[in-house]
Amino acid sequence: EMRPKQLARAYLRTWFASDFLIVLLDAWVCVAHALEEGSGALGVARGARIARGLRVFRLLRFRRLIEIATRLYDSCDSEQVVLVVRILAPLWGILTLNHFIACAWYAVGRSEGQGGESTWMTALHLGDDTSAAYISAYHWALTQFTPATQNIAPVTAMERLFASFVVMIALVTFTTFIGRMTTAMTLLLNLNGRRYQNEATVRRLLGEYKISVGLAQRVWQVYRHQERAAAEQRITTLRDIDKVFNLPAELKTLLCQEMYQ
């Protein structure tokens, strides 16, 4: 859809409210921060802290990112690329989840240390180095999902409680990730199974009769050329789609119009 009026109506019905809320919160934070530096009023400072907490609504933008990724996924016509995406998507999800866990782990260490208690941050002598603290927290979060080594350990009771909660999340998440990876790799092997069997037959023939290298290369060239030609001649029709699921008559008509125009 490229018509401006229809695009504006669709935007007003879907993303306008969340975008307006995010922009309003950003403006509130900027104004409150400026007033806080100028006057130091308690009410303004409290309003600024509330606005910073409400900025978590920025995560609503992830929904739009998911919709865009779904559209790109649906528009992909390569089975190999789809399977690679299925493998990489859970990995990206784990990396993103570890980012939030690292931020929470950093916040727990920072809040516990404000009372003068010894925390995982003070044990590493990180001080006010935010970058080093985040990298250490992210490393700690990754090691909860994998059998890796690290020298970071919870010190306070709150840190131990949070660490136990993360271990339970990591147990379920990593098990699901391994299952999805195994399924995707199996589908990829099954997709190329016929080609692998054909290549194994050719390779076995060349090996059993001690065919020379030069002649073997010519045989492989002919084989791969015919494989590419057969793949290009292979055409999917609506009958193949009917074997997968029942497509409504209206969508069949639209498909035929675009397929044969």
KOLSEZA-268006 format. One record per residue (C-alpha): residue number from 0; residue in three letters; x, y, z. Coordinates in nm, 2 decimals, padded with zeros to 4 digits. Layout:
BEGIN
+-----+--------+--------+--------+--------+
! num ! residu !     px !     py !     pz !
+-----+--------+--------+--------+--------+
! NUM !    ala !      X !      Y !      Z !
...
+-----+--------+--------+--------+--------+
//
This chain:
BEGIN
+-----+--------+--------+--------+--------+
! num ! residu !     px !     py !     pz !
+-----+--------+--------+--------+--------+
!   0 !    glu !  00.00 !  00.00 !  00.00 !
!   1 !    met !  00.16 !  00.33 ! -00.12 !
!   2 !    arg ! -00.14 !  00.57 ! -00.11 !
!   3 !    pro ! -00.08 !  00.85 !  00.14 !
!   4 !    lys ! -00.44 !  00.87 !  00.28 !
!   5 !    gln ! -00.46 !  00.50 !  00.34 !
!   6 !    leu ! -00.12 !  00.49 !  00.49 !
!   7 !    ala ! -00.21 !  00.78 !  00.73 !
!   8 !    arg ! -00.53 !  00.61 !  00.83 !
!   9 !    ala ! -00.35 !  00.28 !  00.90 !
!  10 !    tyr ! -00.08 !  00.46 !  01.10 !
!  11 !    leu ! -00.34 !  00.64 !  01.31 !
!  12 !    arg ! -00.52 !  00.31 !  01.38 !
!  13 !    thr ! -00.20 !  00.12 !  01.48 !
!  14 !    trp !  00.13 !  00.29 !  01.58 !
!  15 !    phe !  00.03 !  00.65 !  01.63 !
!  16 !    ala ! -00.07 !  00.62 !  02.00 !
!  17 !    ser !  00.25 !  00.43 !  02.10 !
!  18 !    asp !  00.48 !  00.66 !  01.90 !
!  19 !    phe !  00.31 !  00.97 !  02.05 !
!  20 !    leu !  00.35 !  00.83 !  02.40 !
!  21 !    ile !  00.72 !  00.75 !  02.35 !
!  22 !    val !  00.79 !  01.10 !  02.20 !
!  23 !    leu !  00.59 !  01.26 !  02.49 !
!  24 !    leu !  00.79 !  01.07 !  02.75 !
!  25 !    asp !  01.12 !  01.17 !  02.59 !
!  26 !    ala !  01.02 !  01.54 !  02.58 !
!  27 !    trp !  00.91 !  01.51 !  02.95 !
!  28 !    val !  01.25 !  01.36 !  03.05 !
!  29 !    cys !  01.44 !  01.64 !  02.86 !
!  30 !    val !  01.23 !  01.92 !  03.01 !
!  31 !    ala !  01.24 !  01.77 !  03.36 !
!  32 !    his !  01.62 !  01.72 !  03.34 !
!  33 !    ala !  01.67 !  02.08 !  03.24 !
!  34 !    leu !  01.45 !  02.21 !  03.52 !
!  35 !    glu !  01.62 !  01.98 !  03.77 !
!  36 !    glu !  01.96 !  02.12 !  03.68 !
!  37 !    gly !  01.83 !  02.47 !  03.69 !
!  38 !    ser !  01.62 !  02.47 !  04.01 !
!  39 !    gly !  01.70 !  02.15 !  04.19 !
!  40 !    ala !  01.33 !  02.13 !  04.31 !
!  41 !    leu !  01.23 !  01.80 !  04.47 !
!  42 !    gly !  00.91 !  01.77 !  04.27 !
!  43 !    val !  01.08 !  01.82 !  03.94 !
!  44 !    ala !  01.35 !  01.56 !  04.04 !
!  45 !    arg !  01.08 !  01.31 !  04.13 !
!  46 !    gly !  00.90 !  01.38 !  03.80 !
!  47 !    ala !  01.22 !  01.32 !  03.61 !
!  48 !    arg !  01.28 !  00.99 !  03.79 !
!  49 !    ile !  00.92 !  00.88 !  03.71 !
!  50 !    ala !  00.96 !  00.97 !  03.35 !
!  51 !    arg !  01.29 !  00.77 !  03.32 !
!  52 !    gly !  01.10 !  00.47 !  03.46 !
!  53 !    leu !  00.82 !  00.51 !  03.21 !
!  54 !    arg !  01.07 !  00.51 !  02.93 !
!  55 !    val !  01.04 !  00.13 !  02.95 !
!  56 !    phe !  00.75 !  00.18 !  02.71 !
!  57 !    arg !  01.01 !  00.22 !  02.44 !
!  58 !    leu !  01.01 ! -00.15 !  02.43 !
!  59 !    leu !  00.68 ! -00.12 !  02.24 !
!  60 !    arg !  00.89 ! -00.05 !  01.93 !
!  61 !    phe !  01.00 ! -00.42 !  01.94 !
!  62 !    arg !  00.65 ! -00.51 !  01.82 !
!  63 !    arg !  00.71 ! -00.31 !  01.51 !
!  64 !    leu !  01.05 ! -00.47 !  01.46 !
!  65 !    ile !  00.88 ! -00.81 !  01.49 !
!  66 !    glu !  00.62 ! -00.72 !  01.23 !
!  67 !    ile !  00.89 ! -00.60 !  00.99 !
!  68 !    ala !  01.09 ! -00.92 !  01.04 !
!  69 !    thr !  00.77 ! -01.13 !  00.98 !
!  70 !    arg !  00.71 ! -00.95 !  00.65 !
!  71 !    leu !  01.07 ! -01.01 !  00.54 !
!  72 !    tyr !  01.04 ! -01.37 !  00.64 !
!  73 !    asp !  00.72 ! -01.42 !  00.45 !
!  74 !    ser !  00.86 ! -01.26 !  00.14 !
!  75 !    cys !  01.16 ! -01.49 !  00.13 !
!  76 !    asp !  01.13 ! -01.76 ! -00.14 !
!  77 !    ser !  01.45 ! -01.96 ! -00.06 !
!  78 !    glu !  01.41 ! -02.26 !  00.16 !
!  79 !    gln !  01.78 ! -02.26 !  00.26 !
!  80 !    val !  01.76 ! -01.90 !  00.37 !
!  81 !    val !  01.44 ! -01.96 !  00.57 !
!  82 !    leu !  01.61 ! -02.25 !  00.76 !
!  83 !    val !  01.92 ! -02.03 !  00.83 !
!  84 !    val !  01.69 ! -01.76 !  00.97 !
!  85 !    arg !  01.52 ! -02.03 !  01.19 !
!  86 !    ile !  01.86 ! -02.11 !  01.32 !
!  87 !    leu !  01.98 ! -01.76 !  01.38 !
!  88 !    ala !  01.66 ! -01.62 !  01.52 !
!  89 !    pro !  01.67 ! -01.81 !  01.85 !
!  90 !    leu !  02.04 ! -01.72 !  01.89 !
!  91 !    trp !  01.95 ! -01.35 !  01.84 !
!  92 !    gly !  01.67 ! -01.39 !  02.09 !
!  93 !    ile !  01.91 ! -01.53 !  02.35 !
!  94 !    leu !  02.16 ! -01.25 !  02.29 !
!  95 !    thr !  01.89 ! -00.99 !  02.34 !
!  96 !    leu !  01.76 ! -01.16 !  02.65 !
!  97 !    asn !  02.11 ! -01.17 !  02.79 !
!  98 !    his !  02.13 ! -00.79 !  02.74 !
!  99 !    phe !  01.83 ! -00.73 !  02.97 !
! 100 !    ile !  01.96 ! -00.98 !  03.22 !
! 101 !    ala !  02.30 ! -00.81 !  03.22 !
! 102 !    cys !  02.13 ! -00.47 !  03.28 !
! 103 !    ala !  01.92 ! -00.61 !  03.57 !
! 104 !    trp !  02.23 ! -00.78 !  03.72 !
! 105 !    tyr !  02.42 ! -00.45 !  03.70 !
! 106 !    ala !  02.12 ! -00.27 !  03.86 !
! 107 !    val !  02.11 ! -00.52 !  04.15 !
! 108 !    gly !  02.48 ! -00.48 !  04.21 !
! 109 !    arg !  02.46 ! -00.10 !  04.20 !
! 110 !    ser !  02.15 ! -00.07 !  04.43 !
! 111 !    glu !  02.30 ! -00.32 !  04.68 !
! 112 !    gly !  02.63 ! -00.13 !  04.68 !
! 113 !    gln !  02.47 !  00.21 !  04.77 !
! 114 !    gly !  02.42 !  00.09 !  05.12 !
! 115 !    gly !  02.78 !  00.02 !  05.17 !
! 116 !    glu !  02.75 ! -00.36 !  05.13 !
! 117 !    ser !  03.00 ! -00.57 !  04.94 !
! 118 !    thr !  02.86 ! -00.68 !  04.60 !
! 119 !    trp !  02.98 ! -00.86 !  04.29 !
! 120 !    met !  03.09 ! -00.52 !  04.16 !
! 121 !    thr !  03.30 ! -00.43 !  04.46 !
! 122 !    ala !  03.45 ! -00.78 !  04.46 !
! 123 !    leu !  03.58 ! -00.70 !  04.10 !
! 124 !    his !  03.69 ! -00.35 !  04.20 !
! 125 !    leu !  03.49 ! -00.20 !  03.91 !
! 126 !    gly !  03.42 !  00.13 !  04.08 !
! 127 !    asp !  03.23 !  00.37 !  03.85 !
! 128 !    asp !  03.35 !  00.22 !  03.53 !
! 129 !    thr !  03.01 !  00.16 !  03.36 !
! 130 !    ser !  03.15 !  00.00 !  03.04 !
! 131 !    ala !  03.36 ! -00.26 !  03.23 !
! 132 !    ala !  03.06 ! -00.33 !  03.46 !
! 133 !    tyr !  02.83 ! -00.39 !  03.17 !
! 134 !    ile !  03.07 ! -00.61 !  02.99 !
! 135 !    ser !  03.13 ! -00.81 !  03.31 !
! 136 !    ala !  02.75 ! -00.83 !  03.36 !
! 137 !    tyr !  02.69 ! -00.95 !  03.01 !
! 138 !    his !  02.96 ! -01.21 !  03.04 !
! 139 !    trp !  02.80 ! -01.33 !  03.36 !
! 140 !    ala !  02.46 ! -01.35 !  03.19 !
! 141 !    leu !  02.60 ! -01.55 !  02.90 !
! 142 !    thr !  02.77 ! -01.80 !  03.13 !
! 143 !    gln !  02.43 ! -01.88 !  03.29 !
! 144 !    phe !  02.31 ! -02.01 !  02.96 !
! 145 !    thr !  02.61 ! -02.21 !  02.86 !
! 146 !    pro !  02.87 ! -02.43 !  03.05 !
! 147 !    ala !  03.13 ! -02.15 !  03.04 !
! 148 !    thr !  03.37 ! -02.03 !  03.31 !
! 149 !    gln !  03.36 ! -01.69 !  03.49 !
! 150 !    asn !  03.49 ! -01.54 !  03.81 !
! 151 !    ile !  03.18 ! -01.35 !  03.90 !
! 152 !    ala !  02.97 ! -01.47 !  04.19 !
! 153 !    pro !  02.67 ! -01.33 !  04.39 !
! 154 !    val !  02.76 ! -01.19 !  04.73 !
! 155 !    thr !  02.44 ! -01.05 !  04.89 !
! 156 !    ala !  02.12 ! -01.23 !  04.94 !
! 157 !    met !  01.94 ! -01.03 !  04.67 !
! 158 !    glu !  02.21 ! -01.12 !  04.42 !
! 159 !    arg !  02.18 ! -01.49 !  04.51 !
! 160 !    leu !  01.80 ! -01.47 !  04.47 !
! 161 !    phe !  01.84 ! -01.30 !  04.13 !
! 162 !    ala !  02.11 ! -01.55 !  04.02 !
! 163 !    ser !  01.88 ! -01.84 !  04.11 !
! 164 !    phe !  01.60 ! -01.69 !  03.91 !
! 165 !    val !  01.82 ! -01.64 !  03.60 !
! 166 !    val !  01.95 ! -02.00 !  03.62 !
! 167 !    met !  01.59 ! -02.13 !  03.60 !
! 168 !    ile !  01.52 ! -01.90 !  03.30 !
! 169 !    ala !  01.84 ! -02.01 !  03.14 !
! 170 !    leu !  01.76 ! -02.38 !  03.19 !
! 171 !    val !  01.42 ! -02.35 !  03.00 !
! 172 !    thr !  01.55 ! -02.11 !  02.74 !
! 173 !    phe !  01.87 ! -02.30 !  02.65 !
! 174 !    thr !  01.68 ! -02.64 !  02.63 !
! 175 !    thr !  01.43 ! -02.48 !  02.39 !
! 176 !    phe !  01.71 ! -02.33 !  02.19 !
! 177 !    ile !  01.89 ! -02.66 !  02.15 !
! 178 !    gly !  01.56 ! -02.83 !  02.04 !
! 179 !    arg !  01.49 ! -02.57 !  01.78 !
! 180 !    met !  01.85 ! -02.58 !  01.65 !
! 181 !    thr !  01.83 ! -02.96 !  01.62 !
! 182 !    thr !  01.50 ! -02.94 !  01.43 !
! 183 !    ala !  01.62 ! -02.67 !  01.19 !
! 184 !    met !  01.94 ! -02.87 !  01.11 !
! 185 !    thr !  01.74 ! -03.18 !  01.05 !
! 186 !    leu !  01.51 ! -03.00 !  00.81 !
! 187 !    leu !  01.81 ! -02.86 !  00.63 !
! 188 !    leu !  01.97 ! -03.20 !  00.59 !
! 189 !    asn !  01.63 ! -03.35 !  00.47 !
! 190 !    leu !  01.59 ! -03.07 !  00.22 !
! 191 !    asn !  01.93 ! -03.15 !  00.06 !
! 192 !    gly !  01.90 ! -03.53 !  00.12 !
! 193 !    arg !  01.83 ! -03.63 ! -00.24 !
! 194 !    arg !  02.12 ! -03.42 ! -00.36 !
! 195 !    tyr !  02.36 ! -03.57 ! -00.10 !
! 196 !    gln !  02.25 ! -03.92 ! -00.20 !
! 197 !    asn !  02.31 ! -03.86 ! -00.57 !
! 198 !    glu !  02.65 ! -03.71 ! -00.50 !
! 199 !    ala !  02.74 ! -04.01 ! -00.29 !
! 200 !    thr !  02.64 ! -04.24 ! -00.57 !
! 201 !    val !  02.86 ! -04.06 ! -00.82 !
! 202 !    arg !  03.15 ! -04.04 ! -00.58 !
! 203 !    arg !  03.12 ! -04.41 ! -00.50 !
! 204 !    leu !  03.13 ! -04.50 ! -00.87 !
! 205 !    leu !  03.44 ! -04.28 ! -00.93 !
! 206 !    gly !  03.61 ! -04.43 ! -00.63 !
! 207 !    glu !  03.54 ! -04.79 ! -00.70 !
! 208 !    tyr !  03.67 ! -04.79 ! -01.06 !
! 209 !    lys !  03.97 ! -04.56 ! -00.98 !
! 210 !    ile !  03.86 ! -04.29 ! -01.23 !
! 211 !    ser !  04.14 ! -04.04 ! -01.31 !
! 212 !    val !  04.12 ! -03.69 ! -01.17 !
! 213 !    gly !  04.07 ! -03.52 ! -01.50 !
! 214 !    leu !  03.78 ! -03.75 ! -01.61 !
! 215 !    ala !  03.62 ! -03.72 ! -01.26 !
! 216 !    gln !  03.62 ! -03.34 ! -01.29 !
! 217 !    arg !  03.44 ! -03.36 ! -01.62 !
! 218 !    val !  03.18 ! -03.60 ! -01.48 !
! 219 !    trp !  03.12 ! -03.36 ! -01.18 !
! 220 !    gln !  03.09 ! -03.06 ! -01.42 !
! 221 !    val !  02.82 ! -03.24 ! -01.62 !
! 222 !    tyr !  02.64 ! -03.36 ! -01.30 !
! 223 !    arg !  02.63 ! -03.01 ! -01.15 !
! 224 !    his !  02.52 ! -02.85 ! -01.47 !
! 225 !    gln !  02.23 ! -03.09 ! -01.50 !
! 226 !    glu !  02.14 ! -03.04 ! -01.13 !
! 227 !    arg !  02.12 ! -02.66 ! -01.19 !
! 228 !    ala !  01.91 ! -02.71 ! -01.50 !
! 229 !    ala !  01.67 ! -02.94 ! -01.33 !
! 230 !    ala !  01.63 ! -02.70 ! -01.04 !
! 231 !    glu !  01.55 ! -02.41 ! -01.28 !
! 232 !    gln !  01.29 ! -02.62 ! -01.47 !
! 233 !    arg !  01.12 ! -02.73 ! -01.15 !
! 234 !    ile !  00.80 ! -02.52 ! -01.13 !
! 235 !    thr !  00.55 ! -02.50 ! -00.84 !
! 236 !    thr !  00.18 ! -02.48 ! -00.92 !
! 237 !    leu ! -00.14 ! -02.42 ! -00.73 !
! 238 !    arg ! -00.19 ! -02.80 ! -00.72 !
! 239 !    asp !  00.12 ! -02.83 ! -00.51 !
! 240 !    ile ! -00.03 ! -02.56 ! -00.27 !
! 241 !    asp ! -00.36 ! -02.75 ! -00.25 !
! 242 !    lys ! -00.17 ! -03.05 ! -00.11 !
! 243 !    val ! -00.04 ! -02.83 !  00.17 !
! 244 !    phe ! -00.35 ! -02.64 !  00.28 !
! 245 !    asn ! -00.69 ! -02.53 !  00.15 !
! 246 !    leu ! -00.65 ! -02.18 ! -00.02 !
! 247 !    pro ! -00.98 ! -01.98 ! -00.04 !
! 248 !    ala ! -01.11 ! -01.92 ! -00.39 !
! 249 !    glu ! -01.06 ! -01.54 ! -00.37 !
! 250 !    leu ! -00.69 ! -01.58 ! -00.29 !
! 251 !    lys ! -00.66 ! -01.84 ! -00.57 !
! 252 !    thr ! -00.80 ! -01.59 ! -00.82 !
! 253 !    leu ! -00.56 ! -01.31 ! -00.70 !
! 254 !    leu ! -00.27 ! -01.55 ! -00.72 !
! 255 !    cys ! -00.35 ! -01.65 ! -01.07 !
! 256 !    gln ! -00.38 ! -01.29 ! -01.18 !
! 257 !    glu ! -00.03 ! -01.21 ! -01.05 !
! 258 !    met !  00.12 ! -01.54 ! -01.17 !
! 259 !    tyr !  00.00 ! -01.52 ! -01.53 !
! 260 !    gln ! -00.03 ! -01.15 ! -01.59 !
+-----+--------+--------+--------+--------+
//
